Amino acid sequence: MFYDNPNVQKIHDKIFYYPNFVPKEKVEQINEIMKDYTRKDLVDPNYTDPIEWYSNKISPIIPELLEVWDMIGEFLAPEYLIHPAAHLQCIHPGDGGMFLHCDSPGEGNHEDLTQTDKWSTCCIIHYGLVVYFGDFEGGENIYPNQELEFPVRPGDLIVHGAHSDYQHGVKEVTSGARYAYANFVLPAEKNPNTFYPYGTKEDLERRANLESLWLKPLEA
């Protein structure tokens, strides 16, 4: 299991912390790429979400994040997996942090979904997972039910429970820019077959068409 990894620190029953998960060189590469984007660029026409908060906080597609996706896939395998993703969530000073939320209403509770369930995974995920980039102060993770406030730094990875008992948010970023590569963790046996798992031949082939294929669900 990923939480048996010797580099992982257990912060709470369902909160796990892996400091410096991403090497410094990779963090610097992603940060350099993000220097080319101003705030007005953070509106990806291919990214849709009914929650207004996200409307100017999602980066364009960043192919260099595929390496991070692979690192996460290796970290979680074979028990868990994540779906394809190549965007960063961007928070700057003045954004007010991020609202309190949980990542999943739980299995069988589709009527409680508040976001588009593109991959048909929202109700079957067990954990939220985030890797951090940027150069920022503030932006601590908050978990009110656990009375926990936890600072994160670029390169760190956090895994936390996905359901309402692990509601979470982000405090105000006081300087710099906080970039988060967010994804969701589900048991491999519950894969809804809307994407190919990490490490498969089919996944590697599909990546050749990153935007047109890999970031879109498989057809039924």
Secondary structure, 3 states (H helix, E strand, C coil): CHHHCCCCEEEECCEEEECCCCCHHHHHHHHHHHCCCCHHHCCCCCCCCCCHHHHHCECCCCHHHHHHHHHHHHHHCCCEECCCCCCCEEECCCCCCEEEECCCCCCCCHHHCCCCCCCCCCCCCCEEEEEEEEEEEECCEEEHHHCEEECCCCCCEEEEECCHHHCEEECCEEEEEEEEEEEEEEEHHHCCCCCCCCCCHHHHHHHHHHHHHHCCCCCC
